[in-house]
Amino acid sequence: MREERIALGNLSLAASASGERGAPAIVLLHGWPHDRTLYDPVVERLGERFHVLAFDLPGIGDSQGMPHSAEKHALADLVLTAADQVGAHSPVVAGIDVGGMIAFAAARDHGPRIAGAAIGNTAIPGLAPWEELLANPQIWHFAFHSLPELPELLVAGHERAYFDFFFDALGSKTDPLPSAARDRFAGAYQRPEALKAGFDWYRTLPADAKRNADARPIEPPILYFRGDADGRTPDEYVDGLRAAGVRRLRGEPLTGTAEFAPVEAPERFASMLAKFAESCFAGEPASA
């Protein structure tokens, strides 16, 4: 595994990379509150067959500089531009949590630039069951993180303790996220601008939802995958994606996993993603 640093104007994006440039490409995107090391267990596995880039999202971890917008279509544009600069052309974009929202935006708003999108363990703003999620009191943090300035004020200096709540709530109860991974993830948000970049993802969710609610034909194939630790299945999310205009779509459960599938089940995660990517590059249809 090697590191790539890609300059985009006043931004610098960092990525863990593996595989040969020029090979079919996979771009991996983390979410909240992770960084690119979420994918460390799978980057080299996937690099045996693909050119793999696991990014720190703009402003997070080793990626420096604040993006001009935290709307997901804008972040997708930045990531795809950076990937293209290092030879990862027309990639399959895969993301978990906020990374999955960005992967959807890549398919919806930048479809000709990608081969496919894999979306995991997230609801897409504006698509069912989005309103149900917002009404769930257990998802209290969406409203809190959307407030201006207050989240930074309360969380700064306490990142590890605050993030542990999410690691415990979202992760596997039988195989909790290791302490070393928790330390790495929390460390990625300890710069003030990094913490703000993470909260800005939530502050732009209403704009994302408004944009996504405008259905349009979405041509790239999409895989929606989900762990079953919370009792939910991909079916609830596949219906919303189909209504949004996704034409080639399938859902796949990752049984026995929670939020952190690349850590909890790296072999199964890598196998699932490789199989989907190969079908995208071969032009095979996807079906729910």
Buried (B, 14 or more C-beta within 10 A) or exposed (E): EEEBEBEBEEBBBBBBBBBEEEBBBBBBBBBBBBBBBBBBBBBBBBBEBBBBBBBBBBBBBBBBBBBEBBBBBBBBBBBBBBBBEBBBBBBBBBBBBBBBBBBBBBBBBBBEBBBBBBBBBBBBBBBBBBEEBBEEEEEEBEEEBBBEEEBBEEBBEEBBEBBBEBBEEBBBEEBBBEEEBBEBBBBBBEBEBBBBBBBBBBBBBEBBBEBBEEBEEBBBBBBBBBBBBEEBEBEBBBBBBBEBBBEBBBBBBBEBBBBBBBBBBBEBBBBBBBEBBBBBBEEEEBEB
